[in-house]
Amino acid sequence: MRKFNISIDIAAPPERVWQVMSDVESWHEWTASVTSVKRITAGPFAVGTRVVIKQPKFPAAFWKVIALKPGSSFTWESVAPGFRAVGQHSVEPTPTGSRATLVLDYQGLFGGLMGAMTGGITQRYVTMEANGLKARSESGGGR
């Protein structure tokens, strides 16, 4: 098992950070680690929402939301034989705004191998996502 994570302080209220974080189809606008996100399921962002994420240097991956606390966090997973990736995204208030925490956990028989093979780029992507979330949330731009 291999886990990648980052926490970042953001000078914006948690409601704004959540708005940016949970608008997954717009991620490609604020992080170069994501080429596109396409929702497969219609309706509000909720448990059961399915998406396809395309990232540079990785094959397209199907993700499904498995837990959601509106306004504060969501967890989704991408599953393949012998491998499960679990992504957690959360935001909490701080005295100066918010703190966002992003976690990607590679699990299963091939989780350790995947972590060893892609560890450098995976940590860069998680960091790029955190920095992009901070910039978009603080700018007030976008949706």
C-alpha positions in Angstrom: 0.0 0.0 0.0 1.3 3.5 -0.8 -0.3 6.7 0.4 0.3 10.2 -1.0 -1.1 13.3 0.8 -0.8 17.0 1.2 -2.5 19.7 3.3 -2.6 23.3 2.2 -3.8 26.5 3.9 -6.1 28.6 1.7 -7.1 32.2 2.3 -10.7 31.6 1.4 -13.8 30.3 3.4 -14.4 26.6 3.4 -17.6 27.1 1.4 -15.6 28.6 -1.5 -13.0 25.8 -1.4 -15.7 23.2 -1.3 -17.4 24.8 -4.3 -14.1 24.6 -6.3 -13.2 21.1 -5.0 -16.6 19.5 -5.7 -16.9 21.0 -9.2 -14.9 18.1 -10.5 -15.7 18.7 -14.2 -13.8 22.0 -13.9 -10.6 20.6 -12.4 -8.8 20.8 -15.8 -9.2 24.6 -15.6 -7.0 24.9 -12.5 -4.6 22.0 -12.4 -2.3 20.7 -15.2 -2.5 17.3 -13.5 -5.9 16.8 -15.0 -6.7 16.9 -18.8 -10.4 16.3 -18.4 -13.1 15.0 -16.1 -16.3 13.7 -17.6 -19.3 12.8 -15.5 -21.0 9.5 -16.4 -23.9 9.9 -14.0 -26.3 12.8 -14.2 -27.6 14.8 -11.2 -26.0 16.4 -8.2 -22.5 15.4 -7.0 -23.4 12.6 -4.6 -22.5 9.1 -3.4 -22.6 7.0 -6.6 -21.5 9.8 -8.9 -19.2 8.2 -11.5 -16.6 10.1 -13.6 -13.8 9.4 -16.1 -10.6 11.3 -15.4 -7.9 11.7 -18.0 -4.4 12.7 -16.8 -1.1 13.3 -18.6 1.0 10.1 -18.6 -1.8 7.9 -17.2 -4.6 5.9 -18.8 -8.1 7.2 -18.3 -9.5 6.1 -15.0 -13.1 5.5 -13.8 -13.9 6.9 -10.4 -17.0 6.5 -8.2 -17.9 8.6 -5.2 -18.2 6.3 -2.2 -18.6 8.8 0.7 -19.7 12.4 0.8 -20.1 15.0 3.6 -21.5 18.0 1.7 -19.5 21.2 2.3 -16.6 19.3 3.8 -15.3 16.1 2.1 -15.7 13.4 -0.4 -14.0 10.0 -1.1 -14.0 8.2 -4.4 -12.4 5.0 -5.7 -11.0 3.6 -8.9 -10.8 -0.2 -9.0 -9.0 -2.6 -11.3 -8.0 -6.3 -10.8 -5.6 -6.4 -7.9 -5.6 -2.6 -7.4 -7.7 0.0 -5.7 -7.0 3.7 -5.6 -8.9 5.7 -3.0 -8.9 9.5 -3.2 -10.0 11.7 -0.3 -10.6 15.4 -0.6 -11.5 17.5 2.5 -11.7 21.0 3.7 -11.9 22.4 7.2 -12.1 25.9 8.6 -9.0 27.7 10.0 -8.7 31.1 11.7 -7.4 32.5 8.4 -9.7 30.7 6.0 -9.4 26.9 5.3 -7.2 23.9 5.1 -7.6 21.4 2.3 -6.3 17.9 2.6 -5.9 15.6 -0.4 -5.0 11.9 0.0 -4.5 9.2 -2.6 -4.1 5.7 -1.3 -3.0 2.8 -3.5 -4.3 -0.5 -2.2 -4.5 -4.1 -3.1 -2.1 -6.7 -4.4 -0.5 -4.3 -6.9 -0.9 -1.1 -4.8 2.7 -1.1 -3.6 4.0 -1.8 -7.1 1.9 1.0 -8.5 3.1 3.3 -5.8 6.7 2.4 -6.4 6.4 2.8 -10.2 4.5 6.1 -10.2 5.4 7.6 -6.8 7.2 10.6 -8.1 4.6 11.7 -10.7 1.8 10.9 -8.3 3.1 13.1 -5.6 3.7 15.9 -8.1 0.1 15.6 -9.3 -1.3 15.7 -5.8 0.8 18.8 -5.1 -0.2 20.4 -8.4 -3.9 19.8 -7.5 -3.5 21.3 -4.0 -1.7 24.4 -5.4 -4.3 24.8 -8.1 -7.2 24.4 -5.7 -5.6 27.1 -3.5 -5.1 29.5 -6.4 -8.6 29.0 -7.8 -10.2 29.3 -4.4 -8.4 32.5 -3.5 -8.9 34.1 -6.8 -12.7 33.8 -6.7 -12.6 32.9 -10.4 -14.4 30.1 -12.1 -17.8 28.7 -11.2 
